[in-house]
Amino acid sequence: MSFLGEEYNVADLPEGNGNFKSIPAAWYEAAITEAELKDSASGGQYIKLVWEIEGENYAGRKQFQNLNIRNASTKAEEIGRQQLGDVARAGGLAKVRDTDQLIGIHALIKVARKKDEEYGDEDGFKNEVKGVKARSGSAMPVASSVPKTTAGAATSSSKPPWAK
């Protein structure tokens, strides 16, 4: 049990406005305000990101993204690591060792709407972050470790296994 430090009279507390409708699908300027490593129910791990929308439209709205970094499903892990790479590149990071490095990254996020009767808003939709990219001129260049041929193209061995 945790005491609140004071007693609150519920009649004096404001009511919520119930405005939890999903936002339109689009690219939005946003910043990561929270990043935390969590254990999944299946025994894996994921990074829970909280993005806060910036700019004129929907400023302050939060969007959530989970990045699977350890998962029994190889495909889920590959997708999660690709997403982590997109976030890190958008923030100009060459390496990520701690989730705190992700906090404060400003990027463009692609928000989609997904039909979800159980967890969606009153219209039955919820939002999902489907993409991340650097804001124009905001990310620092990241040194590439991909070997280049003399023509400047990546070698065939630089393709990840799932891209074959």
C-alpha positions as a Markdown table, in Angstrom:
| # | Residue | x | y | z |
|---|---|---|---|---|
| 1 | Met | 0.0 | 0.0 | 0.0 |
| 2 | Ser | 1.3 | 3.5 | -0.9 |
| 3 | Phe | -0.2 | 6.6 | 0.9 |
| 4 | Leu | -0.8 | 9.6 | -1.3 |
| 5 | Gly | 0.4 | 12.1 | 1.3 |
| 6 | Glu | -2.9 | 13.8 | 1.5 |
| 7 | Glu | -6.6 | 12.9 | 1.2 |
| 8 | Tyr | -8.5 | 13.8 | -2.0 |
| 9 | Asn | -12.2 | 14.5 | -2.0 |
| 10 | Val | -13.3 | 12.9 | -5.2 |
| 11 | Ala | -16.2 | 15.5 | -5.6 |
| 12 | Asp | -13.5 | 18.2 | -5.9 |
| 13 | Leu | -11.5 | 16.4 | -8.6 |
| 14 | Pro | -12.1 | 17.5 | -12.2 |
| 15 | Glu | -13.7 | 15.0 | -14.6 |
| 16 | Gly | -11.9 | 13.8 | -17.6 |
| 17 | Asn | -13.1 | 15.0 | -21.0 |
| 18 | Gly | -13.0 | 11.5 | -22.5 |
| 19 | Asn | -11.0 | 12.9 | -25.5 |
| 20 | Phe | -8.9 | 9.8 | -26.3 |
| 21 | Lys | -9.9 | 9.6 | -30.0 |
| 22 | Ser | -7.2 | 8.4 | -32.3 |
| 23 | Ile | -5.4 | 11.0 | -34.4 |
| 24 | Pro | -5.5 | 10.9 | -38.2 |
| 25 | Ala | -2.9 | 8.8 | -40.0 |
| 26 | Ala | 0.0 | 11.0 | -41.0 |
| 27 | Trp | 3.7 | 11.9 | -40.3 |
| 28 | Tyr | 4.1 | 14.0 | -37.2 |
| 29 | Glu | 7.0 | 15.8 | -35.5 |
| 30 | Ala | 7.5 | 14.1 | -32.1 |
| 31 | Ala | 10.0 | 13.6 | -29.4 |
| 32 | Ile | 10.7 | 10.6 | -27.2 |
| 33 | Thr | 9.8 | 11.5 | -23.6 |
| 34 | Glu | 10.1 | 8.0 | -22.1 |
| 35 | Ala | 12.1 | 4.9 | -22.9 |
| 36 | Glu | 12.1 | 1.7 | -20.8 |
| 37 | Leu | 13.2 | -1.9 | -21.2 |
| 38 | Lys | 10.4 | -4.2 | -20.3 |
| 39 | Asp | 10.0 | -8.0 | -20.0 |
| 40 | Ser | 7.3 | -9.5 | -22.3 |
| 41 | Ala | 4.8 | -12.1 | -21.2 |
| 42 | Ser | 6.5 | -14.6 | -23.6 |
| 43 | Gly | 9.9 | -14.3 | -21.9 |
| 44 | Gly | 11.4 | -11.8 | -24.3 |
| 45 | Gln | 12.2 | -8.1 | -23.9 |
| 46 | Tyr | 11.1 | -4.9 | -25.6 |
| 47 | Ile | 11.8 | -1.2 | -25.4 |
| 48 | Lys | 8.7 | 0.8 | -24.6 |
| 49 | Leu | 8.8 | 4.2 | -26.2 |
| 50 | Val | 6.5 | 7.2 | -25.5 |
| 51 | Trp | 6.5 | 9.7 | -28.2 |
| 52 | Glu | 5.0 | 13.2 | -27.6 |
| 53 | Ile | 3.6 | 15.0 | -30.7 |
| 54 | Glu | 5.0 | 18.5 | -31.2 |
| 55 | Gly | 3.9 | 21.3 | -33.5 |
| 56 | Glu | 0.5 | 22.9 | -34.0 |
| 57 | Asn | -1.8 | 19.9 | -34.6 |
| 58 | Tyr | -2.2 | 17.4 | -31.7 |
| 59 | Ala | 0.6 | 18.9 | -29.7 |
| 60 | Gly | 1.1 | 17.0 | -26.4 |
| 61 | Arg | -0.7 | 13.8 | -27.6 |
| 62 | Lys | 1.2 | 10.7 | -26.7 |
| 63 | Gln | 1.9 | 7.8 | -29.0 |
| 64 | Phe | 3.3 | 4.5 | -27.9 |
| 65 | Gln | 5.8 | 2.2 | -29.7 |
| 66 | Asn | 7.2 | -1.2 | -28.5 |
| 67 | Leu | 10.4 | -2.4 | -30.1 |
| 68 | Asn | 11.0 | -6.2 | -29.7 |
| 69 | Ile | 14.7 | -6.6 | -29.1 |
| 70 | Arg | 14.6 | -10.2 | -27.7 |
| 71 | Asn | 11.8 | -12.5 | -28.9 |
| 72 | Ala | 11.3 | -16.2 | -29.5 |
| 73 | Ser | 10.1 | -15.1 | -33.0 |
| 74 | Thr | 13.1 | -14.4 | -35.1 |
| 75 | Lys | 11.0 | -12.2 | -37.4 |
| 76 | Ala | 9.6 | -10.1 | -34.5 |
| 77 | Glu | 13.1 | -9.6 | -33.2 |
| 78 | Glu | 14.4 | -8.6 | -36.7 |
| 79 | Ile | 11.5 | -6.1 | -37.1 |
| 80 | Gly | 12.1 | -4.7 | -33.6 |
| 81 | Arg | 15.8 | -4.2 | -34.2 |
| 82 | Gln | 15.2 | -2.6 | -37.5 |
| 83 | Gln | 12.8 | -0.2 | -35.7 |
| 84 | Leu | 15.5 | 0.5 | -33.1 |
| 85 | Gly | 17.9 | 1.3 | -35.9 |
| 86 | Asp | 15.5 | 3.7 | -37.4 |
| 87 | Val | 15.0 | 5.5 | -34.1 |
| 88 | Ala | 18.8 | 5.6 | -33.4 |
| 89 | Arg | 19.6 | 6.9 | -36.9 |
| 90 | Ala | 16.8 | 9.6 | -36.6 |
| 91 | Gly | 18.5 | 10.7 | -33.4 |
| 92 | Gly | 22.0 | 10.6 | -34.9 |
| 93 | Leu | 23.2 | 7.7 | -32.6 |
| 94 | Ala | 25.9 | 5.4 | -33.8 |
| 95 | Lys | 25.5 | 3.0 | -30.9 |
| 96 | Val | 22.7 | 2.3 | -28.3 |
| 97 | Arg | 23.6 | 0.8 | -24.9 |
| 98 | Asp | 21.0 | 2.4 | -22.6 |
| 99 | Thr | 17.4 | 3.3 | -23.1 |
| 100 | Asp | 18.1 | 6.8 | -21.6 |
| 101 | Gln | 20.1 | 7.6 | -24.8 |
| 102 | Leu | 16.8 | 7.5 | -26.7 |
| 103 | Ile | 15.0 | 10.1 | -24.5 |
| 104 | Gly | 14.9 | 13.5 | -26.2 |
| 105 | Ile | 15.3 | 12.2 | -29.7 |
| 106 | His | 13.2 | 14.5 | -32.0 |
| 107 | Ala | 12.0 | 12.8 | -35.2 |
| 108 | Leu | 9.2 | 12.4 | -37.6 |
| 109 | Ile | 6.9 | 9.5 | -36.8 |
| 110 | Lys | 4.4 | 7.8 | -39.1 |
| 111 | Val | 1.2 | 7.3 | -37.2 |
| 112 | Ala | -1.4 | 4.8 | -38.6 |
| 113 | Arg | -4.9 | 4.0 | -37.5 |
| 114 | Lys | -5.8 | 0.4 | -36.8 |
| 115 | Lys | -9.2 | -1.0 | -36.3 |
| 116 | Asp | -9.3 | -2.4 | -32.7 |
| 117 | Glu | -12.7 | -3.0 | -31.1 |
| 118 | Glu | -11.2 | -4.0 | -27.7 |
| 119 | Tyr | -8.6 | -1.2 | -27.2 |
| 120 | Gly | -9.6 | 1.4 | -29.8 |
| 121 | Asp | -11.5 | 4.7 | -29.2 |
| 122 | Glu | -15.2 | 5.0 | -29.5 |
| 123 | Asp | -15.0 | 4.6 | -33.2 |
| 124 | Gly | -13.0 | 1.3 | -32.7 |
| 125 | Phe | -9.6 | 2.7 | -33.9 |
| 126 | Lys | -6.3 | 3.0 | -32.2 |
| 127 | Asn | -3.0 | 4.6 | -33.3 |
| 128 | Glu | 0.3 | 2.8 | -34.0 |
| 129 | Val | 3.7 | 4.2 | -34.8 |
| 130 | Lys | 4.6 | 2.6 | -38.1 |
| 131 | Gly | 7.7 | 4.5 | -39.0 |
| 132 | Val | 10.4 | 6.8 | -37.8 |
| 133 | Lys | 12.8 | 9.1 | -39.7 |
| 134 | Ala | 15.0 | 12.0 | -39.1 |
| 135 | Arg | 13.6 | 15.5 | -39.3 |
| 136 | Ser | 15.2 | 17.3 | -42.2 |
| 137 | Gly | 18.7 | 18.4 | -41.0 |
| 138 | Ser | 18.1 | 17.2 | -37.4 |
| 139 | Ala | 20.0 | 14.0 | -37.2 |
| 140 | Met | 23.8 | 13.8 | -37.0 |
| 141 | Pro | 25.4 | 11.7 | -39.7 |
| 142 | Val | 26.0 | 8.2 | -38.5 |
| 143 | Ala | 29.2 | 6.5 | -39.8 |
| 144 | Ser | 28.4 | 3.4 | -41.8 |
| 145 | Ser | 30.0 | 0.1 | -41.1 |
| 146 | Val | 28.7 | -1.4 | -44.4 |
| 147 | Pro | 31.6 | -2.2 | -46.7 |
| 148 | Lys | 31.5 | -0.4 | -50.0 |
| 149 | Thr | 32.6 | -1.6 | -53.4 |
| 150 | Thr | 34.8 | 0.6 | -55.6 |
| 151 | Ala | 31.6 | 1.9 | -57.3 |
| 152 | Gly | 30.2 | 3.0 | -53.9 |
| 153 | Ala | 27.5 | 0.4 | -53.7 |
| 154 | Ala | 27.1 | -1.9 | -50.8 |
| 155 | Thr | 28.4 | -5.5 | -51.3 |
| 156 | Ser | 25.9 | -8.3 | -51.5 |
| 157 | Ser | 27.2 | -9.6 | -48.2 |
| 158 | Ser | 25.9 | -6.4 | -46.5 |
| 159 | Lys | 22.3 | -7.5 | -46.9 |
| 160 | Pro | 20.6 | -8.7 | -43.7 |
| 161 | Pro | 19.4 | -12.3 | -43.8 |
| 162 | Trp | 15.7 | -11.4 | -44.1 |
| 163 | Ala | 16.3 | -9.1 | -47.1 |
| 164 | Lys | 17.5 | -12.0 | -49.4 |
